[in-house]
């Protein structure tokens, strides 16, 4: 029987996420995994450096073969790391992602939840819209691609994606093998509007509620 994957969970956070308890919720969800994480690497954006710098700082500290990314306002369901690790091993993938359930900031699921959307669709490297940053990636790949604030004139698919979007594009360009686990294995907290991947919003701008 092969040994389980050793995974470090990377969590960048704005100080407001510490104050309102969301970071504690995220960390608790990691500690409650059926596939235990080997470590948690947390970086707090205390000086307003933004998501790219903060996430990169947390990634730089990772020493395990695999890195799982989690935003501080989101949380894993107990099976999250287990199902992603199984997908990585079975399909020999470098980048594995699942899907989410939408939640209010207090953690309760929305009454009418997200429709199928990109759930279960094959990965499209030409337009990888179905991925978020909540993924499992080989650490050497993640560090080679890294996180960088996109230039103002960087437009992909008709909009300016954030550092998370450009990270995925970088993994595509590096020749990574992607695999989509058709499971809703984590909770996505929706704050008033979709700020995912948009520079100057979400944690980067401390738009906390």
Buried (B, 14 or more C-beta within 10 A) or exposed (E): EEEBBBBBBBBBBBBBBBEBEBBEBBBEBBEEBEBEBBBBBBBBBEEEBBBBBBBBBBBEEBEBBBBBBBBBBBBBBEBBBBBBBBBBEEBEBBBBBBBBBBBBBEEEEEEEEBEEEBBEEEBEEEEBBBBBBBBBBBBEBBBEBBBEBBEEEBEBEEEBBBBBBBBBBBBBEEEBBBBBBEBBBBBBBBBEEEBBBBBEBBBBBEBBE
